[in-house]
């Protein structure tokens, strides 16, 4: 279970980016965080694996607070948290399978990691994950040759090979065409159920959030103003969230 | 509507005024210096004609070719070796000095300072200074080129790292990989093509610069050119220049091919 309690963060004095954010997510739940640009969605997501250091509060993964970690402990926690990025953030010059195997680095010794020595089991798992995301024929291609949707699926495979409890998705479909976006969202939803994951995704597409997410969190100016099951998201809430009517998005 | 038309008319006048000022400055300058613009222009073909006649290699200057060739190869090797050593040093320094992979703000400032120090002292000054300690030898030239190249490459590599590697670095950091794993698995593979491109450019550049350094340190092709030139063997110096041009162009073609294959 992921519990966030009273999270605060400000980048400048007296300009809080996040104020008193609290929510809990059960395993097997797909959560979408929605809200206008600049509301603090990315800040929340990146605090969850401490890429951004927040100011105060608690972030508990199965009861362990990752905010009080030292470097070694943080590394151990990070490998339980996969991350998927808007721009995929793959090493474009390396092959697909090498990028997937990068997800294992957190489990390896420094030297084995530097030289990229992976075990037979790890390689076999990478292949089976590539099969799962539908890219088994692309294993030895360079990532630069793939389309956006394919790259994002490599990113997902890279996070899965970490054996994560949580997967964080920072605008996972913002750079994708509608068809690829559907594929990626469906894949994330299916994987959440299959592996009993906690999947937290920042989304700009409200219809996608409604369609795929189990739980929706609404953020406005750093405050949490909605945290319910996806079906309960109403036009009224959206109006407060975005300061205007966006009924079309809901259809 | 009215005001934008007015703005454009005003801008037109401004441009006319600027051109007039530039032209006026030229005329004033010519008048002060007693410079005959037309005469200068007419003399130009004549001057190049003189160059062509005196510096044109003759059949006799072919005899110098083996000597020129030997020195030229020496110079090319000097350029390549200084660039390669500079590249190895620079990549490590750039890694600890760049904003994304760097150790801390203090080290970053120091590295930036060192790079700009090496870069901003002219090559000629480096050679003259080093001459005192290392005398007239190939090593002086090597060192001058090395220091200059380090200055350039540190700066270039740091910018490449900051531009190209920050996103993938973040992704690997998020998987729990440690610093060295991130450097070797994400940063270095990601920046390799741009890095090689810079190294190749630096080699081409250093072949040209090595000639100049050679004149000062009395080594390589630069020395030979100086020698022929000062003993009035203009055809031989012409031959030397021609050989340098051919080798530089050849190197450029080769490195373009290498770039095509890697990128």
Boltz contact constraints between the chains, C-beta under 6 A:
constraints:
  - contact:
      token1: [A, 49]
      token2: [B, 174]
      max_distance: 6.0
  - contact:
      token1: [A, 75]
      token2: [B, 176]
      max_distance: 6.0
  - contact:
      token1: [A, 78]
      token2: [B, 176]
      max_distance: 6.0
  - contact:
      token1: [A, 79]
      token2: [B, 176]
      max_distance: 6.0
  - contact:
      token1: [A, 83]
      token2: [B, 174]
      max_distance: 6.0
  - contact:
      token1: [A, 87]
      token2: [B, 167]
      max_distance: 6.0
  - contact:
      token1: [A, 89]
      token2: [B, 167]
      max_distance: 6.0
  - contact:
      token1: [A, 89]
      token2: [B, 168]
      max_distance: 6.0
  - contact:
      token1: [A, 89]
      token2: [B, 171]
      max_distance: 6.0
  - contact:
      token1: [A, 91]
      token2: [B, 168]
      max_distance: 6.0
  - contact:
      token1: [A, 91]
      token2: [B, 186]
      max_distance: 6.0
  - contact:
      token1: [A, 91]
      token2: [B, 189]
      max_distance: 6.0
  - contact:
      token1: [A, 91]
      token2: [B, 190]
      max_distance: 6.0
  - contact:
      token1: [A, 93]
      token2: [B, 189]
      max_distance: 6.0
  - contact:
      token1: [A, 94]
      token2: [B, 189]
      max_distance: 6.0
  - contact:
      token1: [A, 102]
      token2: [B, 172]
      max_distance: 6.0
  - contact:
      token1: [A, 103]
      token2: [B, 175]
      max_distance: 6.0
  - contact:
      token1: [A, 105]
      token2: [B, 175]
      max_distance: 6.0
  - contact:
      token1: [A, 105]
      token2: [B, 177]
      max_distance: 6.0
  - contact:
      token1: [A, 105]
      token2: [B, 181]
      max_distance: 6.0
  - contact:
      token1: [A, 106]
      token2: [B, 175]
      max_distance: 6.0
  - contact:
      token1: [A, 106]
      token2: [B, 176]
      max_distance: 6.0
  - contact:
      token1: [A, 106]
      token2: [B, 177]
      max_distance: 6.0
  - contact:
      token1: [A, 110]
      token2: [B, 178]
      max_distance: 6.0
  - contact:
      token1: [A, 110]
      token2: [B, 180]
      max_distance: 6.0
  - contact:
      token1: [A, 113]
      token2: [B, 181]
      max_distance: 6.0
  - contact:
      token1: [A, 114]
      token2: [B, 180]
      max_distance: 6.0
  - contact:
      token1: [A, 114]
      token2: [B, 181]
      max_distance: 6.0
  - contact:
      token1: [A, 114]
      token2: [B, 184]
      max_distance: 6.0
  - contact:
      token1: [A, 162]
      token2: [B, 175]
      max_distance: 6.0
